Amino acid sequence: MRALDGSSWDEDVLRAQGPVLVDFWAPWCRPCRAVRPVLEALERETGDRVSFCALDVDEHPEIAARYDVLSIPTVILFEGGEARRAIHGARPRGHFEEAFGEWLSGSDPSRTGSPGLRPG
C-alpha cells in the first residue's frame, strides 16, 4: 500500500485514472493494524484494477476532516475524484469484499446502481 501525504493526495486520489481505496489509519490504532493485512491481501489479489493507499490521520488531519473521518480505521473507495463507498471500523475480509466487490472484480459499478457514498 502506497503511503499518501498532503502533496500527493490530489494526484494519487482525486485525479487518479481508476478507483483508489484509501485506508485512513494511525500507527497507534490496533484495529487499524488488524485491517492492514486484509487490505494488503486484497491488493495482491486485485492486481491493477484498484489502487490501494494509506493516509496517516495524525500526520494529515485536514484530509481526514475533509471526508468526515471521525474514527479509524475508515476505508473509503474513491472514483472519479469522489468518495463512493466507506467502511468504518475493523471488519472481516468478507465485509470489504462485499462493499467493494464491484470495483475489486473489475465490473462497472455504475451498471449496478451504486452511485454516491454509502456506508459499509
Beta strands, then each sheet from edge to edge (+ up, - down):
strand 1: 2-3
strand 2: 20-25
strand 3: 51-56
strand 4: 74-79
strand 5: 82-88
strand 6: 118-119
sheet 1: 1+ 3+ 2+ 4- 5+ 6+
end
